[in-house]
């Protein structure tokens, strides 16, 4: 595989038919469209490697004690002549893209790193050695050995006694036998590399067989250095046998559930998914997952609490992979010279730029489609949860789409994508629940969508100080309020706020009310065990006592440093009880103004104004149909 061959393979244009592009733009993707995406992504990967090798060739001594990168490429080319499919599989690994992309970033933006550059470059040597051994070649080739560990991509990890933190080891292949030797000893890789052996840890596999398709298997990578998710949560940690078995079973059951509830996503799993990297466990209903534009087809995943949660996470991250691959063919955003607009993303704690919004919209279009299909399956306790999730994400998609459709930075393909997703989401408008429990779940989803938006505004929307001073003066003199008409500033706070805490409690109430009762008994001054960001007032609300919750929120708001969540909680309880519509209007439309005026008054007088009375006073300045502050805030 000559270097010019790599670039040459990537030169032909990859074309999507109008039908294929429409199916992808709507959040789905027919088999032909996905197959073309996979081919195009292979070309993109070859170009990425070509750029990397050109960059390395201009640097002296970049491989340190290892052979020059060109020699590793020559070995890879020799392997391709005998085993082209094995080489293609290795190059298409998500981890190969992660390595190449992250190494290019490192070369272009040097910064302190815990891995020597030569050992990072040496992953190319590891790829070449595995390819050559799979091709049945006899050879020996030096590889990086870091902390006594040698990475063999797609196979596993050799573990040797380490003399130094970074050294070299030699992989030798003779008549099909593969050994790795370092100054600390020699390890023979088993003839069946999937089996463990002395000094050898194999990668595990997830075997999947979906209806109508050929069985296939995924890599479960809990060993490799090149991670989808950032450390510490995404760091490689070898799973214990029981945890690994449980995760594999959940992925299998989640994929089977997709085949029933969302066949479109099941096809995507078969076409794109190649690697799952385990992440550190997290709280219930807060599955951690991640993907990367460098590693299309790979995802990181913490242990989900159920097959449904696993299916939703698979859909979410594969939608990202699909859109990343599509954007490698057709850019969706053409960024202007300025910083760009920040948007309210209803699925995140922080404001997002346009490209991030498109990624979220596309991901949650798949998530909503899955939950829509899940509502049609018999599921007992999961029925209400399915309706809740479907209604929540359908409504949030409508809100997000209404924000981005006219952004001038959208390319023609970006505009097409927004239009097609809008069509897909509009097609769910007739999906309505038949029973009272499901209708209650849909109503709950609407209340919690508003709760998230109010919390987001409290954290990120900043009124102008002069306006707040004028309102505080009006309150103190008994004058009527005049809400500011000027655009407010959106700030991008990056801290985790856990704006979904009440939604997590709501999910617990829908799926297992008894567990929520137990949680109520375990609440203490340190918070709510297992639900970071929640407090006792939130648990009172979730267990069906909005009056007690309202009193608790009000007590919190009388303190000098009341958190934003208490203002949003007060709004939520007023919404449920129907008490004081004027206060509800203000806390829904301009919660950041209510909070800012309250803080201004406390600073002036040393006393705390009645939270409901203040919100009621401000609410009188709003029209009775004011339920959103987006026009006023310019969001």
C-alpha positions as CSV (number, residue, x, y, z in Angstrom):
1,X,0.0,0.0,0.0
2,X,2.1,2.9,-1.3
3,X,1.5,6.3,0.2
4,X,0.2,7.5,-3.2
5,X,-2.2,4.5,-3.2
6,X,-3.7,5.7,0.1
7,X,-4.5,9.1,-1.3
8,X,-5.5,7.6,-4.6
9,X,-8.1,5.4,-3.0
10,X,-9.6,8.5,-1.4
11,X,-9.8,10.6,-4.6
12,X,-13.1,9.3,-6.2
13,X,-16.1,11.2,-5.2
14,X,-18.6,9.5,-2.9
15,X,-22.2,10.3,-3.9
16,X,-25.4,9.8,-2.1
17,X,-28.6,9.6,-4.1
18,X,-31.4,12.1,-3.4
19,X,-33.3,9.3,-1.7
20,X,-30.3,8.3,0.4
21,X,-29.6,11.9,1.5
22,X,-33.2,12.4,2.4
23,X,-33.3,9.3,4.6
24,X,-30.1,10.3,6.4
25,X,-31.2,14.0,6.8
26,X,-34.4,12.8,8.5
27,X,-32.4,11.1,11.1
28,X,-32.6,7.6,9.7
29,X,-30.7,6.0,6.8
30,X,-31.5,3.2,4.4
31,X,-29.0,0.4,4.1
32,X,-27.6,1.8,0.8
33,X,-27.0,5.2,2.4
34,X,-25.2,3.7,5.4
35,X,-23.1,1.5,3.1
36,X,-22.0,4.6,1.2
37,X,-21.2,6.4,4.4
38,X,-19.0,3.6,5.5
39,X,-17.1,3.6,2.2
40,X,-16.7,7.4,2.4
41,X,-15.5,7.2,6.0
42,X,-12.8,4.7,4.9
43,X,-11.6,7.3,2.3
44,X,-11.7,10.0,4.9
45,X,-9.6,7.8,7.2
46,X,-7.0,7.2,4.5
47,X,-6.7,10.9,3.9
48,X,-6.3,11.5,7.6
49,X,-3.5,9.0,7.7
50,X,-1.9,10.5,4.6
51,X,-1.9,14.0,6.2
52,X,-0.4,12.5,9.4
53,X,2.4,10.7,7.6
54,X,3.2,13.9,5.6
55,X,3.4,15.7,8.9
56,X,5.6,13.1,10.5
57,X,7.9,13.0,7.5
58,X,8.8,16.7,8.1
59,X,9.9,16.0,11.7
60,X,13.3,14.7,12.7
61,X,13.6,11.9,15.2
62,X,9.8,11.7,15.8
63,X,9.9,7.9,16.2
64,X,12.6,7.9,18.8
65,X,14.1,4.4,19.2
66,X,11.5,2.9,16.8
67,X,12.0,2.6,13.0
68,X,10.9,5.6,11.0
69,X,7.1,5.9,10.3
70,X,7.7,5.2,6.6
71,X,9.0,1.7,7.5
72,X,5.9,1.0,9.5
73,X,3.8,2.1,6.5
74,X,5.9,-0.2,4.3
75,X,5.1,-3.2,6.5
76,X,1.4,-2.2,6.4
77,X,1.6,-2.1,2.6
78,X,3.2,-5.6,2.5
79,X,0.3,-6.9,4.7
80,X,-2.3,-5.4,2.4
81,X,-1.0,-7.3,-0.5
82,X,-1.8,-10.6,1.3
83,X,-4.7,-9.6,3.6
84,X,-6.4,-6.5,2.3
85,X,-9.6,-7.0,4.3
86,X,-7.6,-7.4,7.5
87,X,-5.8,-4.1,6.8
88,X,-9.0,-2.4,5.9
89,X,-10.6,-3.6,9.2
90,X,-7.7,-2.2,11.2
91,X,-7.6,1.1,9.5
92,X,-11.4,1.5,10.0
93,X,-11.2,0.8,13.7
94,X,-12.6,3.8,15.6
95,X,-9.4,3.7,17.7
96,X,-7.3,4.2,14.6
97,X,-9.1,7.4,13.8
98,X,-8.9,8.5,17.4
99,X,-5.2,7.9,17.4
100,X,-4.5,9.7,14.1
101,X,-6.7,12.7,14.8
102,X,-5.5,13.2,18.4
103,X,-1.8,12.8,17.3
104,X,-2.3,15.4,14.6
105,X,-3.8,17.7,17.2
106,X,-0.8,17.1,19.4
107,X,1.6,17.9,16.6
108,X,-0.1,21.1,15.6
109,X,-0.8,22.2,19.2
110,X,2.1,21.0,21.4
111,X,1.3,20.8,25.1
112,X,2.5,18.7,28.1
113,X,1.6,15.0,27.6
114,X,2.0,11.9,29.8
115,X,3.1,9.8,26.8
116,X,6.3,10.4,24.9
117,X,5.8,11.5,21.4
118,X,7.7,8.5,19.9
119,X,5.5,6.1,21.8
120,X,2.4,7.9,20.5
121,X,3.7,7.7,17.0
122,X,4.5,4.0,17.6
123,X,0.8,3.1,17.4
124,X,1.3,3.0,13.7
125,X,4.0,0.4,14.2
126,X,1.5,-1.6,16.4
127,X,-1.1,-1.4,13.6
128,X,1.4,-2.6,11.0
129,X,2.6,-5.5,13.2
130,X,-0.9,-6.8,13.8
131,X,-1.7,-6.4,10.1
132,X,1.4,-8.3,9.0
133,X,0.8,-11.1,11.5
134,X,-2.8,-11.5,10.3
135,X,-1.4,-11.7,6.8
136,X,0.8,-14.6,7.8
137,X,4.1,-12.8,7.2
138,X,7.3,-13.8,8.9
139,X,8.9,-10.7,10.4
140,X,10.1,-8.9,13.5
141,X,9.4,-5.3,14.3
142,X,10.0,-3.0,17.3
143,X,6.9,-1.6,19.1
144,X,6.5,0.8,22.0
145,X,6.2,-0.8,25.5
146,X,4.7,1.7,28.0
147,X,4.6,0.6,31.6
148,X,5.2,-3.0,30.5
149,X,2.2,-2.9,28.2
150,X,2.2,-3.4,24.4
151,X,-1.0,-2.6,22.5
152,X,-2.0,-4.9,19.7
153,X,-5.0,-3.2,18.0
154,X,-8.2,-5.3,17.7
155,X,-6.6,-8.1,19.6
156,X,-5.5,-7.2,23.1
157,X,-2.6,-6.2,25.3
158,X,0.7,-7.8,26.1
159,X,1.9,-7.3,29.7
160,X,5.5,-7.7,30.5
161,X,7.8,-6.9,33.5
162,X,8.8,-3.3,32.9
163,X,12.5,-2.2,33.4
164,X,11.6,1.4,32.6
165,X,8.4,3.4,32.1
166,X,8.9,3.5,28.4
167,X,11.0,1.1,26.4
168,X,10.7,-0.9,23.2
169,X,9.6,-4.5,22.6
170,X,10.0,-6.6,19.5
171,X,7.1,-8.5,18.0
172,X,8.2,-11.5,16.0
173,X,6.1,-13.7,13.8
174,X,7.4,-17.0,12.6
175,X,5.2,-19.7,10.9
176,X,2.1,-18.2,12.5
177,X,3.5,-18.0,16.1
178,X,3.6,-14.5,17.5
179,X,5.9,-13.5,20.4
180,X,6.6,-10.1,22.0
181,X,9.9,-9.7,23.7
182,X,11.2,-6.8,25.9
183,X,14.1,-6.5,28.3
184,X,11.8,-7.9,31.0
185,X,10.8,-11.1,29.2
186,X,8.9,-12.8,26.4
187,X,5.1,-13.4,26.0
188,X,3.6,-15.6,23.3
189,X,0.3,-14.4,22.0
190,X,-2.1,-17.4,21.9
191,X,-2.9,-19.0,18.6
192,X,-6.5,-18.0,19.3
193,X,-6.0,-14.4,20.5
194,X,-9.5,-14.2,22.0
195,X,-8.3,-16.6,24.8
196,X,-6.3,-15.2,27.7
197,X,-2.8,-16.5,28.4
198,X,0.2,-15.8,30.5
199,X,1.0,-12.1,30.0
200,X,-1.8,-11.8,27.5
201,X,-5.2,-10.0,28.0
202,X,-7.5,-10.3,25.0
203,X,-10.1,-7.8,24.1
204,X,-13.6,-9.1,24.7
205,X,-16.3,-9.2,22.1
206,X,-20.1,-8.6,21.9
207,X,-21.8,-11.0,19.5
208,X,-24.9,-9.6,17.9
209,X,-27.4,-11.1,15.5
210,X,-30.3,-8.9,14.5
211,X,-33.3,-10.1,12.5
212,X,-32.8,-10.1,8.8
213,X,-29.0,-9.6,9.0
214,X,-25.8,-11.5,9.3
215,X,-24.4,-12.1,12.8
216,X,-21.5,-9.8,13.7
217,X,-19.4,-8.9,16.6
218,X,-18.2,-5.7,18.3
219,X,-15.0,-5.1,20.3
220,X,-15.4,-4.3,24.0
221,X,-12.3,-2.2,24.5
222,X,-11.4,-1.8,28.1
223,X,-7.7,-1.9,27.5
224,X,-6.6,0.4,24.7
225,X,-4.9,3.8,25.2
226,X,-7.0,5.7,22.6
227,X,-10.2,6.6,24.3
228,X,-13.5,8.1,23.0
229,X,-14.3,9.8,26.3
230,X,-11.9,12.0,28.3
231,X,-10.2,10.8,31.5
232,X,-10.9,10.1,34.3
233,X,-14.4,8.8,33.4
234,X,-13.3,7.4,30.0
235,X,-10.0,5.9,31.1
236,X,-9.3,2.3,30.3
237,X,-10.0,0.0,33.2
238,X,-10.2,-3.8,32.8
239,X,-13.7,-4.9,33.7
240,X,-14.2,-7.7,36.1
241,X,-15.8,-10.8,34.6
242,X,-19.3,-10.2,36.1
243,X,-19.4,-6.6,35.1
244,X,-18.2,-7.4,31.6
245,X,-20.8,-10.2,31.2
246,X,-23.5,-7.8,32.4
247,X,-22.5,-5.1,30.0
248,X,-22.4,-7.5,27.1
249,X,-25.8,-8.8,28.0
250,X,-27.3,-5.3,28.2
251,X,-25.8,-4.4,24.8
252,X,-27.3,-7.5,23.3
253,X,-30.7,-7.0,24.9
254,X,-30.6,-3.3,23.9
255,X,-29.8,-4.1,20.3
256,X,-32.6,-6.7,20.2
257,X,-35.0,-4.1,21.7
258,X,-34.0,-1.7,18.9
259,X,-34.9,-4.3,16.3
260,X,-38.4,-4.4,17.7
261,X,-39.0,-0.7,18.6
262,X,-36.8,1.1,16.1
263,X,-35.6,-1.0,13.1
264,X,-34.0,2.1,11.5
265,X,-31.6,2.3,14.4
266,X,-31.0,-1.5,14.4
267,X,-29.8,-1.2,10.8
268,X,-27.5,1.6,11.9
269,X,-26.0,-0.6,14.6
270,X,-25.2,-3.3,12.1
271,X,-23.7,-0.9,9.6
272,X,-21.7,1.4,11.8
273,X,-21.0,0.1,15.3
274,X,-17.6,-1.4,15.7
275,X,-16.3,-0.7,19.3
276,X,-17.8,0.0,22.7
277,X,-15.5,1.4,25.4
278,X,-16.7,1.0,28.9
279,X,-16.9,4.1,31.1
280,X,-17.0,4.5,34.9
281,X,-20.4,3.7,36.3
282,X,-22.8,6.6,37.0
283,X,-26.1,7.3,38.6
284,X,-29.4,5.7,37.6
285,X,-31.0,7.4,34.6
286,X,-27.8,9.2,33.9
287,X,-26.0,6.9,31.6
288,X,-22.7,8.3,30.5
289,X,-22.0,8.0,26.8
290,X,-19.7,9.7,24.3
291,X,-18.6,9.6,20.7
292,X,-16.0,11.3,18.5
293,X,-15.8,12.7,15.0
294,X,-12.4,11.0,14.8
295,X,-13.7,7.6,15.8
296,X,-16.9,7.1,13.7
297,X,-18.4,3.7,14.7
298,X,-17.1,3.8,18.3
299,X,-18.7,4.9,21.5
300,X,-18.1,5.0,25.2
301,X,-20.8,3.8,27.6
302,X,-21.2,3.4,31.3
303,X,-23.2,0.5,32.6
304,X,-26.9,1.2,31.8
305,X,-29.6,0.3,34.3
306,X,-31.8,-1.5,31.7
307,X,-32.0,-2.6,28.1
308,X,-34.2,0.4,27.3
309,X,-31.5,2.8,28.7
310,X,-28.8,0.9,26.7
311,X,-30.9,1.1,23.5
312,X,-31.4,4.8,23.9
313,X,-27.7,5.4,24.5
314,X,-26.7,3.3,21.5
315,X,-29.1,5.3,19.3
316,X,-27.9,8.6,20.7
317,X,-24.2,8.0,20.0
318,X,-24.7,6.3,16.6
319,X,-26.7,9.3,15.5
320,X,-23.6,11.4,16.3
321,X,-21.4,8.9,14.4
322,X,-23.8,9.0,11.4
323,X,-23.8,12.8,11.4
324,X,-20.1,13.0,11.8
325,X,-19.6,10.8,8.7
326,X,-22.2,12.8,6.8
327,X,-20.5,16.1,7.6
328,X,-17.1,14.6,6.4
329,X,-18.9,14.5,3.0
330,X,-21.1,17.6,3.2
331,X,-20.2,20.4,5.7
332,X,-23.3,21.5,7.6
333,X,-22.0,24.8,9.0
334,X,-19.9,27.5,7.5
335,X,-18.6,29.4,10.5
336,X,-18.3,33.2,10.2
337,X,-15.5,35.4,11.5
338,X,-17.2,36.1,14.8
339,X,-17.7,33.9,17.8
340,X,-21.1,32.8,16.6
341,X,-24.4,32.6,18.4
342,X,-25.0,30.5,21.5
343,X,-28.3,28.5,21.8
344,X,-30.4,26.9,24.4
345,X,-29.9,23.1,24.0
346,X,-32.7,21.4,26.0
347,X,-30.6,18.3,26.6
348,X,-27.6,20.0,28.1
349,X,-26.6,22.2,31.0
350,X,-24.6,24.7,28.9
351,X,-25.3,26.9,25.9
352,X,-24.2,25.4,22.6
353,X,-22.9,26.8,19.2
354,X,-24.7,26.0,16.0
355,X,-22.7,22.8,15.2
356,X,-23.3,21.5,18.7
357,X,-27.0,22.2,18.3
358,X,-27.2,20.2,15.0
359,X,-25.4,17.3,16.7
360,X,-27.9,17.3,19.6
361,X,-30.9,17.7,17.3
362,X,-29.8,14.8,15.2
363,X,-29.0,12.6,18.2
364,X,-32.3,13.2,20.0
365,X,-34.3,12.7,16.8
366,X,-33.0,9.1,17.0
367,X,-33.7,8.9,20.7
368,X,-37.3,10.2,20.3
369,X,-37.9,7.7,17.4
370,X,-36.8,4.9,19.6
371,X,-39.0,5.9,22.5
372,X,-41.9,6.4,20.1
373,X,-41.5,2.8,18.9
374,X,-41.1,1.7,22.5
375,X,-44.6,3.1,23.4
376,X,-46.0,0.6,20.9
377,X,-44.5,-2.4,22.7
378,X,-46.0,-4.1,25.8
379,X,-43.8,-3.2,28.6
380,X,-45.6,-3.0,31.9
381,X,-43.8,-0.5,34.2
382,X,-41.9,0.8,31.2
383,X,-45.0,2.0,29.4
384,X,-45.3,5.3,31.3
385,X,-41.5,5.9,31.1
386,X,-41.6,5.4,27.3
387,X,-44.4,8.0,26.9
388,X,-42.5,10.4,29.2
389,X,-39.3,10.1,27.3
390,X,-41.0,10.3,23.9
391,X,-43.0,13.4,24.8
392,X,-40.0,15.0,26.5
393,X,-37.7,14.7,23.6
394,X,-40.3,15.4,20.9
395,X,-41.2,18.7,22.6
396,X,-37.6,19.6,23.2
397,X,-36.8,18.9,19.5
398,X,-39.6,21.2,18.4
399,X,-38.1,24.0,20.6
400,X,-34.6,23.4,19.4
401,X,-35.6,23.3,15.7
402,X,-37.4,26.6,16.0
403,X,-34.2,28.3,17.1
404,X,-31.7,27.2,14.5
405,X,-33.6,27.1,11.2
406,X,-32.7,30.6,10.1
407,X,-29.1,30.7,11.3
408,X,-27.0,32.2,8.4
409,X,-24.1,29.9,9.1
410,X,-26.1,26.9,7.9
411,X,-24.9,25.5,4.6
412,X,-27.4,24.3,2.0
413,X,-27.0,20.8,3.3
414,X,-27.4,22.1,6.9
415,X,-30.6,23.8,5.9
416,X,-31.8,20.6,4.2
417,X,-31.1,18.6,7.4
418,X,-33.0,21.0,9.6
419,X,-36.0,20.9,7.2
420,X,-36.0,17.1,7.0
421,X,-35.7,16.6,10.7
422,X,-38.5,19.1,11.3
423,X,-40.6,17.0,8.9
424,X,-39.8,13.8,10.8
425,X,-40.6,15.4,14.2
426,X,-43.9,16.9,12.8
427,X,-44.9,13.4,11.8
428,X,-45.1,12.4,15.4
429,X,-47.7,15.0,16.3
430,X,-50.5,12.4,16.0
431,X,-48.8,10.0,18.5
432,X,-51.0,10.4,21.5
433,X,-51.4,8.1,24.5
434,X,-54.5,6.1,25.0
435,X,-54.6,5.6,28.8
436,X,-54.7,7.9,31.7
437,X,-51.3,6.9,33.1
438,X,-49.6,7.6,29.8
439,X,-51.4,11.0,29.5
440,X,-50.1,11.9,33.0
441,X,-46.6,10.9,31.9
442,X,-46.9,13.2,28.8
443,X,-48.1,16.1,31.0
444,X,-45.2,15.5,33.4
445,X,-42.8,15.6,30.5
446,X,-44.1,19.0,29.5
447,X,-43.7,20.4,33.1
448,X,-40.1,19.1,33.3
449,X,-39.2,20.5,29.9
450,X,-40.2,23.9,31.2
451,X,-38.3,23.2,34.5
452,X,-35.1,22.6,32.5
453,X,-35.5,25.7,30.5
454,X,-36.1,27.8,33.5
455,X,-33.1,26.4,35.3
456,X,-31.0,27.0,32.2
457,X,-32.1,30.6,32.1
458,X,-31.3,31.1,35.8
459,X,-27.8,29.9,35.2
460,X,-27.0,31.5,31.8
461,X,-29.1,34.5,31.1
462,X,-27.9,37.7,32.7
463,X,-30.2,40.8,32.8
464,X,-28.5,44.3,32.5
465,X,-27.7,45.7,36.0
466,X,-29.3,49.0,35.2
467,X,-32.6,47.3,34.5
468,X,-32.5,45.4,37.7
469,X,-31.7,48.5,39.8
470,X,-34.7,50.3,38.2
471,X,-37.1,47.3,39.1
472,X,-35.8,47.2,42.6
473,X,-36.4,50.9,43.1
474,X,-39.9,50.4,41.7
475,X,-40.6,47.6,44.2
476,X,-39.4,49.7,47.1
477,X,-41.6,52.7,46.1
478,X,-44.7,50.7,45.3
479,X,-44.6,51.5,41.6
480,X,-45.8,49.2,38.9
481,X,-43.0,47.1,37.3
482,X,-41.8,47.7,33.8
483,X,-39.9,44.8,32.5
484,X,-36.7,45.5,30.5
485,X,-37.1,45.2,26.7
486,X,-33.4,45.1,26.0
487,X,-31.7,41.9,24.9
488,X,-30.1,40.0,27.7
489,X,-26.7,38.4,27.8
490,X,-26.2,34.7,27.5
491,X,-23.1,33.4,29.4
492,X,-21.5,30.0,28.9
493,X,-20.9,28.7,32.4
494,X,-19.2,25.3,32.0
495,X,-19.7,23.9,35.5
496,X,-22.0,20.9,35.8
497,X,-25.3,22.1,37.2
498,X,-27.3,18.8,37.0
499,X,-30.3,20.6,35.6
500,X,-32.0,17.2,35.1
501,X,-32.2,16.3,38.8
502,X,-36.0,16.6,39.1
503,X,-36.4,14.7,35.8
504,X,-34.3,11.8,37.2
505,X,-36.6,11.7,40.3
506,X,-39.6,11.8,38.0
507,X,-38.3,8.8,36.1
508,X,-37.8,6.9,39.3
509,X,-41.4,7.7,40.3
510,X,-42.7,6.4,37.0
511,X,-40.6,3.2,36.9
512,X,-40.4,2.2,40.6
513,X,-42.3,4.4,43.1
514,X,-41.2,2.2,46.0
515,X,-37.6,3.0,45.4
516,X,-38.4,6.7,45.6
517,X,-40.2,6.2,48.9
518,X,-37.0,4.5,50.2
519,X,-35.0,7.4,48.9
520,X,-37.1,9.9,50.7
521,X,-36.3,8.1,54.0
522,X,-32.5,8.3,53.2
523,X,-32.4,12.0,52.4
524,X,-30.2,14.1,54.7
525,X,-28.5,17.5,54.8
526,X,-25.9,16.3,52.4
527,X,-28.5,15.8,49.6
528,X,-30.2,12.9,48.0
529,X,-28.2,9.7,47.7
530,X,-27.7,8.7,44.1
531,X,-29.2,11.8,42.6
532,X,-26.6,14.6,42.5
533,X,-28.1,18.0,42.4
534,X,-31.4,17.1,44.1
535,X,-32.5,18.2,47.6
536,X,-35.2,17.2,50.1
537,X,-37.7,19.7,48.5
538,X,-37.2,17.9,45.1
539,X,-38.0,14.6,46.7
540,X,-41.2,16.0,48.3
541,X,-42.3,17.2,44.9
542,X,-41.4,13.8,43.2
543,X,-43.3,11.8,45.9
544,X,-46.5,13.8,45.2
545,X,-46.5,16.6,47.8
546,X,-46.1,19.9,45.9
547,X,-47.4,21.9,48.8
548,X,-44.7,20.7,51.2
549,X,-42.2,21.1,48.4
550,X,-43.3,24.7,47.8
551,X,-42.9,25.6,51.5
552,X,-39.4,24.0,51.4
553,X,-38.4,25.9,48.3
554,X,-39.6,29.2,49.9
555,X,-37.6,28.5,53.1
556,X,-34.5,28.0,50.9
557,X,-35.2,31.2,49.0
558,X,-35.2,33.2,52.3
559,X,-31.6,32.3,52.7
560,X,-28.8,34.7,51.6
561,X,-27.4,32.4,49.0
562,X,-30.4,30.6,47.6
563,X,-29.5,28.4,44.6
564,X,-31.1,28.8,41.2
565,X,-32.8,25.4,41.5
566,X,-35.0,26.7,44.4
567,X,-36.5,29.4,42.1
568,X,-37.2,26.8,39.4
569,X,-38.6,24.4,42.0
570,X,-41.0,27.1,43.3
571,X,-42.2,27.7,39.7
572,X,-42.8,23.9,39.3
573,X,-44.9,23.7,42.4
574,X,-46.9,26.7,41.5
575,X,-47.6,25.1,38.1
576,X,-48.9,22.0,39.8
577,X,-51.0,23.6,42.4
578,X,-52.4,26.3,40.1
579,X,-51.8,28.9,42.8
580,X,-50.8,32.4,41.8
581,X,-50.8,32.5,38.0
582,X,-49.1,35.9,37.9
583,X,-46.1,34.6,39.9
584,X,-46.0,31.5,37.6
585,X,-45.9,33.7,34.5
586,X,-42.9,35.6,35.8
587,X,-41.0,32.6,37.0
588,X,-41.6,30.9,33.6
589,X,-40.9,33.8,31.3
590,X,-38.1,35.7,33.1
591,X,-36.9,33.7,36.1
592,X,-33.5,35.4,35.9
593,X,-35.1,38.8,36.3
594,X,-37.0,37.7,39.4
595,X,-33.9,36.2,41.0
596,X,-31.8,39.3,40.1
597,X,-34.3,41.7,41.6
598,X,-34.5,39.6,44.8
599,X,-30.7,39.7,45.2
600,X,-30.7,43.4,44.5
601,X,-33.3,44.1,47.1
602,X,-31.4,42.0,49.7
603,X,-28.3,43.9,48.9
604,X,-30.1,47.2,49.4
605,X,-32.2,46.5,52.5
606,X,-30.6,43.5,54.1
607,X,-33.9,41.7,54.0
608,X,-35.3,39.1,51.7
609,X,-38.5,39.9,49.7
610,X,-41.3,37.4,49.7
611,X,-40.4,35.2,46.7
612,X,-44.0,34.6,45.6
613,X,-45.0,38.2,46.2
614,X,-42.1,39.5,44.2
615,X,-42.8,37.1,41.3
616,X,-46.5,38.0,41.4
617,X,-45.6,41.7,41.2
618,X,-43.3,41.1,38.2
619,X,-45.8,38.8,36.6
620,X,-48.4,41.6,36.3
621,X,-46.2,43.2,33.7
622,X,-46.5,40.1,31.5
623,X,-49.3,39.3,29.2
624,X,-51.4,36.3,30.4
625,X,-50.2,34.1,27.5
626,X,-46.5,34.8,28.3
627,X,-45.0,31.4,28.9
628,X,-41.6,32.0,27.3
629,X,-39.0,34.6,27.5
630,X,-37.2,33.7,24.3
631,X,-38.3,36.8,22.4
632,X,-37.5,39.1,25.3
633,X,-34.1,37.5,25.9
634,X,-33.2,37.2,22.3
635,X,-32.5,33.5,22.6
